[in-house]
Amino acid sequence: MIDAAPALFRTLEKPQGAQSIDTVALAAISAFSAIERPSRRQAEDLTRLVLSSWPRLSDPARREVASVLSGLDNSPVSVEALAAELPARPEAASAPLLGLVRRTQLRLADTGAEACPTASPAVQAVAEAALKGQLDKAFDRLADAYGLQRGRRPDFTGDTGGHMIAMALKGLKASPGDALAILMMLRPEFSSDIQALDGFAADYRKLDPDECRRRLRAEYGHPRGETFGRLREPSADAPARSHFGKRRQRPDCPVTQPRQA
């Protein structure tokens, strides 16, 4: 889904796009359509989002939502009830989101390095795990991108507000659209809270990538002075050794033998 939907997710990068109810609803629909086996909770979250945002959606957005939901085998929303409220549709109208969903589903296949060509490999790895519902793996990919050890990692699982997830994604230079899509997959409960999504998008823009990376590494990286498990760089003025092996010369200072008990 990441970068496979330029017409949709790139609108989130515009000042008005991040607060667009149409954009949030379409992004949630696209994310749900890409899940191979959606859980009951994900279906309920999508239902609440669509039903709560339906009166505020524009007519084109309503048509696209109805078109996508009608193509799902087990649609969590009554498409007939929603479609009945739509005005007459022009004959030349099309459903561009259907093509988006098809491309999104193709992204789930093992397409190798060609998937998500403009997204960084780290963001791509997080998105692919999140799309497949492998949340723990997605959080591990976030931590691995910063080289954080397992004993010193942020509690992404307990990050109910999404602040730590936002900081980690911003440090990887994920676009606002990509970050919002990943958040909705990692935190399905956000899909039914439009105000929370709007707030996340607005706060995400204010974050500085360099500052996010610095804070994460300062708080969760190797403590200062910790050298265990690291290789020391050789000193520039150290004399070169012609060979390796056992010592052939006696040390300058006397060596005392340990006392026998």
Secondary structure, DSSP 8 states (H G I E B T S, - for coil): -TTT-HHHHGGGGSTTGGG-HHHHHHHHHHHHHT-SS--HHHHHHHHHHHHHHGGGS-HHHHHHHHHHHHTSTT-SS-HHHHHTTS----TT---HHHHHHHHHHHHTS--GGGSSTTS-HHHHHHHHHHHTT-HHHHHHHHHHHTT--TTS---STT-TTSHHHHHHHHHTT--HHHHHHHHHHH-GGGGG-HHHHHHHHHHHHH--HHHHHHHHHHHHS--TT--TT------TTS---S--SS--S--SS--------
